Amino acid sequence: MVLEYIDLAAPHTSIPTDWIEVYKNCDSTLKLNLPLVRDNGDVEFIAAYRAQHKRHRLPTKGGTRYSPDLDLQEVEALAALMTLKCAVVDLPFGGAKGGIRINPAEYSPREIESLTRRYTIELAKKNFIGASVDVPGPDMGTGEQEMTWMKDTYYYFNGHEDINAGACCTGKMKSNGGINGRTEATGLGVYYALKQFCKEHAIMKKIGMPIGVEGKKFIVQVIINNLFS
């Protein structure tokens, strides 16, 4: 879908066709199989991914998703969207995205911590994480706990060489270098975008609705990730 939308938008720009093809493809992708010893002693190999869409501006930036439906195509598409989002607001980052193919609700906190730390080490080995290289953040299925594990693992793996090791990811706990406002940032972004959308006269007229959010009903899909319940 992302590639189709780029093709639809391309004729309305002055960008040469060959460059459109450059923009559509990811610069680097990584596919991993992470070993996990479950709490009952069983061993699983779990797929994990990271895609760096464009590295013309570093670091690349994008979330870390834990989802049972995750695959390489999804992280490539989301990485491309991250590049576009950063470009629209002139943030000096390329887009990236990654994650592990699991349903967090089906794994214990210890198992998720083990996977997160192993994932971080593998990213570090392949130069897919670091304050000046690629900075993951939270996404669907992850939060400040997973980001704190990532920061902690990378710090001990590469902190002796990287003075900025603590900045290898965003969304950490405030006690571990996180910042105020990160938890609610995505939700607030949706609110402000929706508020602005409803102010557009042409759009509201087209769908036959009055200007503004007052009196309107919205459907919100909420994904709850409570690992410790």
Sequence and secondary structure as in RCSB ss.txt:
>XXXX:A:sequence
MVLEYIDLAAPHTSIPTDWIEVYKNCDSTLKLNLPLVRDNGDVEFIAAYRAQHKRHRLPTKGGTRYSPDLDLQEV
EALAALMTLKCAVVDLPFGGAKGGIRINPAEYSPREIESLTRRYTIELAKKNFIGASVDVPGPDMGTGEQEMTWM
KDTYYYFNGHEDINAGACCTGKMKSNGGINGRTEATGLGVYYALKQFCKEHAIMKKIGMPIGVEGKKFIVQVIIN
NLFS
>XXXX:A:secstr
 HHHHHHHHGGGS   HHHHHHHHS SEEEEEEEEEE TTS EEEEEEEEEE   SSSSEEEEEEE TT  HHHH
HHHHHHHHHHHHHTT S EEEEEEE   GGGS HHHHHHHHHHHHHHHHHTT  BTTTEEEEE TT  HHHHHHH
HHHHHHHHTTT TTGGGS SS  GGGT  TTHHHHHHHHHHHHHHHHTT HHHHHHTT  SSSTT          
 TT 
